Amino acid sequence: MIDNVVSKVTTSTDVLVVGGGLSGCVVARELSRRGTDFTLIDARARLGGRILTRTPGSKDNHAARIDLGPSWFWPHQRTFVALLQSLGLEQRVYEQAHHGDSIIEYASGQLERRAGAVSMAGSYRLDGGMSTLIDSISKTLDRDRIRLTTRLASFAESDSGITATLNTDSGDEVISCQTIILALPPRLLAATVEWQTKDAESTNLLNSISTWMASEAKITLIYDEPFWLTQGLSGDAMSQIGPMAEIHDATPRNSTIGALFGFLAARPQQRANNEDAIKQESVQQIQKIFNTKKTPSTIIYKDWAADPLTASSTDATARRAHPSAGGLKRLTISNRVIWAGSEAATQDAGYLEGAVNSANAAVQQLAAT
């Protein structure tokens, strides 16, 4: 594919940022503040990447914003907290629900109620969902510098810089830049992008780095009220049976509805083409665990393994694992190529904190060149 790069350049920019998730957005914000010429591209029709918030149909939908990607952060994650503060979002921070007992569902089917023991106690959420953060960052950016539904197909380096081929809705386009910042999952990069020195060794290394969220699926069940609270329960449950392996309260702040979300235990291959059955089984699981006959008014399902802009075929078959911090440090493509993204973080890889840390490191590396 590199040999077929069109020689005619249709546009240029100093820095091409690939990936409009949290890391790419933070990079773009910092470059904008420094007055650096850049273009941010993303294959999706929206910014945010794996940060995705949806509003279900409900009588209280102005407040019922549900995160289908990351939901939590922790006070010790200082870089992420500082980002929220810099955007004036500190007043929208609130604690994950943790008052009440938790429940364990054993493989035998037996239920055990435990005082406290809420697994996510001490974590925090963002009022309006994590997409509020992306919205706040995007408001600081020049929209003319953002290209959505635009995918990086290949890039090649010469003495004068980098030439990249982009796939857009209107066809292929060529853009020149001095530096390219890759803020997308390594496995997705290996599967979808070509470059001059790409070989089996680099591909294997990229594929060895787990993609955060790519093998996961989240299901959220919306109820008219948080009925579990009247039972002295926190909404927290762990199950050895499934379909949800863990369950948490996802009720939005100042909302009259109740919401429970769960991570599914089944592997991607088992979930494929099985959404309706999973939803039905999840409703039954909630009814058993929380001793209720209530049914949800809305069910929101997101399988990240079925999202081709997040997961590659490797993610569907690889062992579930957290990204290894600093794994990308072993691969140097060029001095003009800089890594970003949560998987590229040397600390807190696979967390929102890691995404911000890697973005800041990328900007610092750029400034040092």
Order of alpha helices (4+ residues) and beta strands (2+ residues): beta-beta-alpha-beta-beta-beta-alpha-beta-beta-beta-beta-alpha-beta-beta-beta-beta-beta-alpha-beta-alpha-beta-beta-beta-beta-alpha-alpha-beta-alpha-beta-alpha
